[in-house]
Amino acid sequence: MADEKKTNAITRYVRETTGELRKVSWPTRREALQLSAIVIAVMVVMGIYLSLVDAAGEALIKLALSAR
């Protein structure tokens, strides 16, 4: 009896998941490419920004330590 409930739960989960995935509004290929390009561009900009902040912080720490 326990095996029957477990199988039914798994079957129900798969059926419900499949039903929910059919309701999803999937992006077109063009939209997916555009959104991917935006994500990559933001990552590059943030990488450059964080590199500059890191370099500035390093310079300040070196300046503070050399002032002793």
N, C-alpha and C positions, 0 to 999 in steps of 0.2 A: 504494500500500500504506500509506503514512503517513497519507493522508487517511482511509482506512478505520479505522485504529486511533484517530485523533482523533475521528471520528464515534462510534465505539463507546464511547470514554471519556466523551464528552459525554452520550450516551444512557444509559450506565450511571450516571453521576452524577445525572442527572435522575430516573431510576427509583429509585435508592437514597434520594435526598432525599425523594421523594414517599412512599416506604415508611416512612421515619423519621417524617415529619410525621403519618402515620396513627396511629403509636404514641403520639403526644403526648396527654397528658391535659389537654385544653383546659378552662379554667374556664368556669363558667356565666356568663350575663350578670350575674346578681346578684353572684356572686363577683368578677367583673371590676370592677363598679362599687364594691363595698366596698373592694377593694384599691386602686383609684384614689383613693378618698376618703381612705384612710389615707396614701397617698403625698403627696397634696396637703396634708393636715393636718400631716404631719411637715415638709414644705417650708416651710409658713407658720411653724411653731414655730421651726425652725432659722433662718429669715430674721429673725425677731424677736430671737432669741438673738444671732445674729451682729451685728445692728445695735446691740444693747446693748453687746456686747463692743467693737465698733468705736468707739462713742461714748465708752466708758470709756477706751479706749486713747488716743483723741484728746485727751480731757480731761487725762490723765496727761502726755502729751507737751507740751501747752500749759503745764501747771503746771511741768514741768521746765524748759522753755525760758524761762519768765517769771521763774524764780527766779534767773537769772543776773544 
